[in-house]
């Protein structure tokens, strides 16, 4: 791994993997698999962290991380062509595979899913989770009222947007623990906004993982972890990067320019330290049309979850 002292903030396992100095270097305890769909418009990358050595190098928990990357503007072209359903198929297929692998590994049957849309619905870059929840038809109440209902053939869905601690005075994990104790779902599915290292991945990358999530980790605002250890049930997380650390943008611009002039990594970092103010280091950047992008990617995720739960092929 590169030895320079600047840490580029990211929640994406694929970017953690790319932080190693050589693209094709083998990392002990980490496996990488790639595939393409729709004539290269969608790239799928699976990063498997298999042991503690791999987890230490990647700075991520042991588990599987599947990333779908949509080529620039292809996802928005789908919106213009009213073809969002075909893109949601890949959400459905990826989520179904992650869920099936979890069922086989843990010897469980996932009939009831609690879906949690994390984030602040009043802060647009953080509103992905609540928006997805609003676009998923829940059915657990039908099944509990009538066990003979046709919907009993499908997965039982219930959902909650727990808000953020500044709104509720409670950790999201505390709220979810209480709901899980009462509802007793088989699995928890959390949806959240993430931070990326590359501006090209904003709202065009979707990460699926069976390791749970640490809300706010990408922006240095760590909250209690939401994972199987803390929740008591398996946790699947779906995340979309919506912000980039401004310091990372500045640093990578300097790195690209000064490396060509022969400057070392330490020299580049020293120069960055001399020009970057604290305000820059604490600033995060989001697309100017983030409201529209959240709406599009959120609806595609919601459609994918519906197809999985209602067994729509």
PALODREN-750339 format. One record per residue (C-alpha): residue in three letters; x, y negated, z. Coordinates in nm, 2 decimals, always signed. Layout:
<pts>
{pt ALA; {X; Y; Z}}
...
</pts>
This chain:
<pts>
{pt UNK; {+0.00; +0.00; +0.00}}
{pt UNK; {+0.11; -0.35; -0.07}}
{pt UNK; {+0.30; -0.50; +0.22}}
{pt UNK; {+0.20; -0.87; +0.18}}
{pt UNK; {+0.04; -1.02; +0.49}}
{pt UNK; {-0.27; -1.16; +0.33}}
{pt UNK; {-0.58; -0.93; +0.38}}
{pt UNK; {-0.84; -0.97; +0.11}}
{pt UNK; {-1.18; -0.93; +0.27}}
{pt UNK; {-1.41; -0.67; +0.11}}
{pt UNK; {-1.68; -0.42; +0.21}}
{pt UNK; {-1.62; -0.21; -0.10}}
{pt UNK; {-1.43; +0.12; -0.09}}
{pt UNK; {-1.35; +0.09; -0.45}}
{pt UNK; {-1.17; -0.25; -0.39}}
{pt UNK; {-0.99; -0.10; -0.09}}
{pt UNK; {-0.87; +0.18; -0.33}}
{pt UNK; {-0.76; -0.08; -0.58}}
{pt UNK; {-0.55; -0.26; -0.32}}
{pt UNK; {-0.28; +0.00; -0.36}}
{pt UNK; {+0.01; -0.12; -0.58}}
{pt UNK; {-0.03; +0.14; -0.85}}
{pt UNK; {-0.37; +0.22; -1.00}}
{pt UNK; {-0.29; +0.59; -1.04}}
{pt UNK; {-0.11; +0.65; -0.71}}
{pt UNK; {-0.23; +0.95; -0.52}}
{pt UNK; {-0.34; +0.87; -0.16}}
{pt UNK; {-0.32; +1.16; +0.08}}
{pt UNK; {-0.67; +1.24; +0.21}}
{pt UNK; {-0.85; +1.03; -0.06}}
{pt UNK; {-1.00; +1.16; -0.39}}
{pt UNK; {-1.13; +0.95; -0.68}}
{pt UNK; {-1.38; +1.05; -0.95}}
{pt UNK; {-1.51; +0.83; -1.23}}
{pt UNK; {-1.78; +0.85; -1.49}}
{pt UNK; {-1.97; +0.63; -1.74}}
{pt UNK; {-2.33; +0.59; -1.85}}
{pt UNK; {-2.53; +0.40; -2.11}}
{pt UNK; {-2.24; +0.38; -2.35}}
{pt UNK; {-2.01; +0.23; -2.09}}
{pt UNK; {-2.25; -0.03; -1.96}}
{pt UNK; {-2.25; +0.14; -1.62}}
{pt UNK; {-1.94; +0.29; -1.45}}
{pt UNK; {-1.97; +0.52; -1.16}}
{pt UNK; {-1.68; +0.56; -0.92}}
{pt UNK; {-1.68; +0.81; -0.62}}
{pt UNK; {-1.42; +0.76; -0.35}}
{pt UNK; {-1.40; +1.05; -0.10}}
{pt UNK; {-1.21; +0.98; +0.22}}
{pt UNK; {-1.15; +1.34; +0.35}}
{pt UNK; {-0.94; +1.30; +0.67}}
{pt UNK; {-0.81; +1.06; +0.93}}
{pt UNK; {-0.49; +0.99; +0.73}}
{pt UNK; {-0.70; +0.87; +0.43}}
{pt UNK; {-0.93; +0.67; +0.66}}
{pt UNK; {-0.63; +0.49; +0.82}}
{pt UNK; {-0.49; +0.40; +0.48}}
{pt UNK; {-0.82; +0.29; +0.33}}
{pt UNK; {-0.94; +0.13; +0.66}}
{pt UNK; {-1.28; +0.29; +0.60}}
{pt UNK; {-1.45; +0.58; +0.79}}
{pt UNK; {-1.43; +0.93; +0.66}}
{pt UNK; {-1.71; +1.00; +0.41}}
{pt UNK; {-1.82; +0.95; +0.05}}
{pt UNK; {-1.85; +0.61; -0.12}}
{pt UNK; {-2.03; +0.60; -0.46}}
{pt UNK; {-2.01; +0.27; -0.66}}
{pt UNK; {-2.22; +0.18; -0.96}}
{pt UNK; {-2.08; -0.11; -1.16}}
{pt UNK; {-2.29; -0.28; -1.42}}
{pt UNK; {-2.10; -0.46; -1.70}}
{pt UNK; {-2.13; -0.83; -1.68}}
{pt UNK; {-2.48; -0.95; -1.78}}
{pt UNK; {-2.60; -0.60; -1.88}}
{pt UNK; {-2.82; -0.58; -1.57}}
{pt UNK; {-2.97; -0.92; -1.66}}
{pt UNK; {-3.02; -0.82; -2.02}}
{pt UNK; {-3.23; -0.53; -1.89}}
{pt UNK; {-3.44; -0.79; -1.71}}
{pt UNK; {-3.49; -0.99; -2.03}}
{pt UNK; {-3.58; -0.67; -2.22}}
{pt UNK; {-3.82; -0.56; -1.95}}
{pt UNK; {-3.60; -0.25; -1.92}}
{pt UNK; {-3.53; -0.25; -1.54}}
{pt UNK; {-3.68; +0.09; -1.50}}
{pt UNK; {-3.40; +0.26; -1.70}}
{pt UNK; {-3.14; +0.10; -1.47}}
{pt UNK; {-3.33; +0.21; -1.16}}
{pt UNK; {-3.29; +0.57; -1.28}}
{pt UNK; {-2.92; +0.55; -1.19}}
{pt UNK; {-3.01; +0.42; -0.84}}
{pt UNK; {-3.25; +0.71; -0.81}}
{pt UNK; {-3.01; +0.98; -0.93}}
{pt UNK; {-2.72; +0.85; -0.72}}
{pt UNK; {-2.93; +0.82; -0.40}}
{pt UNK; {-3.08; +1.16; -0.46}}
{pt UNK; {-2.73; +1.32; -0.49}}
{pt UNK; {-2.61; +1.15; -0.17}}
{pt UNK; {-2.92; +1.26; +0.01}}
{pt UNK; {-2.90; +1.62; -0.12}}
{pt UNK; {-2.53; +1.65; -0.02}}
{pt UNK; {-2.62; +1.52; +0.33}}
{pt UNK; {-2.90; +1.78; +0.36}}
{pt UNK; {-2.67; +2.06; +0.26}}
{pt UNK; {-2.39; +1.95; +0.48}}
{pt UNK; {-2.60; +1.89; +0.79}}
{pt UNK; {-2.86; +2.16; +0.73}}
{pt UNK; {-3.15; +1.92; +0.76}}
{pt UNK; {-3.46; +1.85; +0.55}}
{pt UNK; {-3.52; +1.48; +0.49}}
{pt UNK; {-3.89; +1.44; +0.49}}
{pt UNK; {-3.93; +1.11; +0.68}}
{pt UNK; {-3.70; +0.81; +0.59}}
{pt UNK; {-3.68; +0.49; +0.79}}
{pt UNK; {-3.56; +0.21; +0.56}}
{pt UNK; {-3.41; -0.09; +0.71}}
{pt UNK; {-3.35; -0.41; +0.52}}
{pt UNK; {-3.07; -0.59; +0.71}}
{pt UNK; {-3.00; -0.96; +0.67}}
{pt UNK; {-3.16; -1.30; +0.70}}
{pt UNK; {-3.45; -1.36; +0.46}}
{pt UNK; {-3.40; -1.73; +0.49}}
{pt UNK; {-3.03; -1.73; +0.38}}
{pt UNK; {-3.05; -1.63; +0.01}}
{pt UNK; {-2.71; -1.45; -0.02}}
{pt UNK; {-2.81; -1.24; +0.29}}
{pt UNK; {-3.17; -1.17; +0.18}}
{pt UNK; {-3.12; -0.86; -0.02}}
{pt UNK; {-3.23; -0.62; +0.25}}
{pt UNK; {-3.56; -0.79; +0.34}}
{pt UNK; {-3.64; -0.84; -0.03}}
{pt UNK; {-3.60; -0.47; -0.11}}
{pt UNK; {-3.82; -0.38; +0.18}}
{pt UNK; {-4.09; -0.61; +0.05}}
{pt UNK; {-4.09; -0.43; -0.28}}
{pt UNK; {-4.12; -0.07; -0.16}}
{pt UNK; {-4.47; +0.07; -0.09}}
{pt UNK; {-4.45; +0.25; +0.25}}
{pt UNK; {-4.67; +0.56; +0.30}}
{pt UNK; {-4.60; +0.70; +0.65}}
{pt UNK; {-4.92; +0.55; +0.79}}
{pt UNK; {-5.13; +0.73; +0.52}}
{pt UNK; {-4.97; +1.07; +0.61}}
{pt UNK; {-5.01; +1.02; +0.98}}
{pt UNK; {-5.38; +0.94; +0.93}}
{pt UNK; {-5.45; +1.22; +0.69}}
{pt UNK; {-5.22; +1.52; +0.67}}
{pt UNK; {-5.42; +1.65; +0.37}}
{pt UNK; {-5.35; +1.33; +0.17}}
{pt UNK; {-5.18; +1.38; -0.17}}
{pt UNK; {-4.90; +1.15; -0.05}}
{pt UNK; {-4.80; +1.43; +0.19}}
{pt UNK; {-4.63; +1.59; -0.11}}
{pt UNK; {-4.39; +1.30; -0.12}}
{pt UNK; {-4.13; +1.17; +0.13}}
{pt UNK; {-4.27; +0.98; +0.42}}
{pt UNK; {-4.14; +0.62; +0.41}}
{pt UNK; {-4.15; +0.35; +0.67}}
{pt UNK; {-3.96; +0.03; +0.68}}
{pt UNK; {-3.84; -0.26; +0.89}}
{pt UNK; {-3.65; -0.59; +0.84}}
{pt UNK; {-3.50; -0.65; +1.19}}
{pt UNK; {-3.37; -0.99; +1.11}}
{pt UNK; {-3.05; -1.12; +1.26}}
{pt UNK; {-2.94; -1.17; +1.61}}
{pt UNK; {-2.98; -1.55; +1.59}}
{pt UNK; {-3.35; -1.50; +1.52}}
{pt UNK; {-3.43; -1.21; +1.76}}
{pt UNK; {-3.16; -1.23; +2.03}}
{pt UNK; {-3.11; -0.86; +1.97}}
{pt UNK; {-2.86; -0.66; +1.77}}
{pt UNK; {-3.01; -0.49; +1.46}}
{pt UNK; {-2.87; -0.16; +1.60}}
{pt UNK; {-3.07; -0.21; +1.92}}
{pt UNK; {-3.40; -0.26; +1.73}}
{pt UNK; {-3.33; +0.04; +1.51}}
{pt UNK; {-3.25; +0.26; +1.80}}
{pt UNK; {-3.58; +0.18; +1.96}}
{pt UNK; {-3.77; +0.25; +1.64}}
{pt UNK; {-3.59; +0.58; +1.58}}
{pt UNK; {-3.67; +0.70; +1.93}}
{pt UNK; {-4.04; +0.64; +1.86}}
{pt UNK; {-4.08; +0.73; +1.49}}
{pt UNK; {-3.82; +1.02; +1.49}}
{pt UNK; {-3.72; +0.99; +1.12}}
{pt UNK; {-3.49; +1.24; +0.95}}
{pt UNK; {-3.26; +0.98; +0.81}}
{pt UNK; {-3.20; +0.61; +0.82}}
{pt UNK; {-3.15; +0.42; +0.50}}
{pt UNK; {-3.00; +0.07; +0.54}}
{pt UNK; {-2.98; -0.19; +0.27}}
{pt UNK; {-2.75; -0.49; +0.32}}
{pt UNK; {-2.55; -0.77; +0.14}}
{pt UNK; {-2.18; -0.72; +0.13}}
{pt UNK; {-1.86; -0.92; +0.07}}
{pt UNK; {-1.64; -0.84; -0.23}}
{pt UNK; {-1.29; -0.94; -0.33}}
{pt UNK; {-1.37; -1.00; -0.70}}
{pt UNK; {-1.62; -1.25; -0.82}}
{pt UNK; {-1.69; -1.02; -1.12}}
{pt UNK; {-1.85; -0.77; -0.88}}
{pt UNK; {-2.10; -1.01; -0.72}}
{pt UNK; {-2.46; -0.88; -0.77}}
{pt UNK; {-2.33; -0.63; -1.03}}
{pt UNK; {-2.20; -0.36; -0.81}}
{pt UNK; {-2.40; -0.13; -0.58}}
{pt UNK; {-2.23; +0.09; -0.32}}
{pt UNK; {-2.38; +0.40; -0.17}}
{pt UNK; {-2.22; +0.56; +0.14}}
{pt UNK; {-2.30; +0.83; +0.40}}
{pt UNK; {-2.09; +0.66; +0.66}}
{pt UNK; {-2.34; +0.39; +0.77}}
{pt UNK; {-2.25; +0.02; +0.79}}
{pt UNK; {-2.09; -0.25; +1.00}}
{pt UNK; {-2.31; -0.55; +0.95}}
{pt UNK; {-2.11; -0.87; +0.88}}
{pt UNK; {-1.77; -0.69; +0.87}}
{pt UNK; {-1.68; -0.84; +0.53}}
{pt UNK; {-1.71; -1.20; +0.65}}
{pt UNK; {-1.55; -1.13; +0.98}}
{pt UNK; {-1.87; -1.14; +1.18}}
{pt UNK; {-1.88; -0.79; +1.32}}
{pt UNK; {-2.20; -0.67; +1.48}}
{pt UNK; {-2.26; -0.33; +1.63}}
{pt UNK; {-2.21; -0.04; +1.39}}
{pt UNK; {-2.51; +0.14; +1.24}}
{pt UNK; {-2.40; +0.50; +1.18}}
{pt UNK; {-2.49; +0.85; +1.28}}
{pt UNK; {-2.29; +0.82; +1.61}}
{pt UNK; {-2.49; +0.52; +1.72}}
{pt UNK; {-2.83; +0.60; +1.57}}
{pt UNK; {-2.84; +0.97; +1.65}}
{pt UNK; {-2.95; +1.06; +1.29}}
{pt UNK; {-2.78; +1.06; +0.95}}
{pt UNK; {-2.74; +0.71; +0.80}}
{pt UNK; {-2.71; +0.62; +0.43}}
{pt UNK; {-2.62; +0.27; +0.34}}
{pt UNK; {-2.68; +0.08; +0.01}}
{pt UNK; {-2.49; -0.24; -0.03}}
{pt UNK; {-2.45; -0.51; -0.29}}
{pt UNK; {-2.17; -0.78; -0.27}}
{pt UNK; {-2.32; -1.13; -0.28}}
{pt UNK; {-2.03; -1.34; -0.15}}
{pt UNK; {-1.66; -1.37; -0.19}}
{pt UNK; {-1.42; -1.52; +0.06}}
{pt UNK; {-1.30; -1.85; -0.08}}
{pt UNK; {-0.95; -1.78; +0.06}}
{pt UNK; {-0.93; -1.47; -0.15}}
{pt UNK; {-1.02; -1.66; -0.46}}
{pt UNK; {-0.75; -1.92; -0.39}}
{pt UNK; {-0.49; -1.66; -0.30}}
{pt UNK; {-0.56; -1.44; -0.61}}
{pt UNK; {-0.53; -1.75; -0.84}}
{pt UNK; {-0.20; -1.84; -0.68}}
{pt UNK; {-0.08; -1.48; -0.70}}
{pt UNK; {-0.17; -1.45; -1.07}}
{pt UNK; {+0.01; -1.78; -1.16}}
{pt UNK; {+0.32; -1.75; -0.93}}
{pt UNK; {+0.39; -1.39; -0.98}}
{pt UNK; {+0.46; -1.46; -1.35}}
{pt UNK; {+0.72; -1.72; -1.24}}
{pt UNK; {+0.90; -1.45; -1.04}}
{pt UNK; {+0.79; -1.55; -0.69}}
{pt UNK; {+0.77; -1.27; -0.43}}
{pt UNK; {+0.46; -1.17; -0.24}}
{pt UNK; {+0.59; -1.32; +0.08}}
{pt UNK; {+0.68; -1.65; -0.10}}
{pt UNK; {+0.33; -1.66; -0.25}}
{pt UNK; {+0.17; -1.60; +0.09}}
{pt UNK; {+0.39; -1.88; +0.25}}
{pt UNK; {+0.28; -2.12; -0.02}}
{pt UNK; {-0.09; -2.02; +0.03}}
{pt UNK; {-0.05; -2.09; +0.40}}
{pt UNK; {+0.09; -2.43; +0.34}}
{pt UNK; {-0.20; -2.55; +0.11}}
{pt UNK; {-0.51; -2.36; +0.24}}
{pt UNK; {-0.69; -2.54; +0.51}}
{pt UNK; {-0.89; -2.36; +0.78}}
{pt UNK; {-1.21; -2.48; +0.61}}
{pt UNK; {-1.11; -2.29; +0.29}}
{pt UNK; {-1.04; -1.98; +0.49}}
{pt UNK; {-1.38; -1.99; +0.65}}
{pt UNK; {-1.57; -2.06; +0.34}}
{pt UNK; {-1.76; -1.80; +0.13}}
{pt UNK; {-1.87; -1.84; -0.23}}
{pt UNK; {-2.19; -1.71; -0.39}}
{pt UNK; {-2.33; -1.74; -0.75}}
{pt UNK; {-2.52; -2.06; -0.83}}
{pt UNK; {-2.82; -1.85; -0.94}}
{pt UNK; {-2.80; -1.62; -0.64}}
{pt UNK; {-3.18; -1.63; -0.58}}
{pt UNK; {-3.25; -1.49; -0.93}}
{pt UNK; {-2.97; -1.23; -0.90}}
{pt UNK; {-3.10; -1.11; -0.57}}
{pt UNK; {-3.44; -1.07; -0.71}}
{pt UNK; {-3.33; -0.87; -1.01}}
{pt UNK; {-3.09; -0.63; -0.83}}
{pt UNK; {-3.32; -0.60; -0.54}}
{pt UNK; {-3.61; -0.49; -0.76}}
{pt UNK; {-3.39; -0.24; -0.94}}
{pt UNK; {-3.29; -0.09; -0.60}}
{pt UNK; {-3.65; -0.08; -0.48}}
{pt UNK; {-3.76; +0.10; -0.80}}
{pt UNK; {-3.48; +0.36; -0.76}}
{pt UNK; {-3.58; +0.43; -0.40}}
{pt UNK; {-3.95; +0.47; -0.50}}
{pt UNK; {-3.85; +0.72; -0.77}}
{pt UNK; {-3.66; +0.93; -0.52}}
{pt UNK; {-3.93; +0.92; -0.25}}
{pt UNK; {-4.22; +0.98; -0.49}}
{pt UNK; {-4.03; +1.24; -0.69}}
{pt UNK; {-4.07; +1.04; -1.02}}
{pt UNK; {-3.83; +1.19; -1.28}}
</pts>
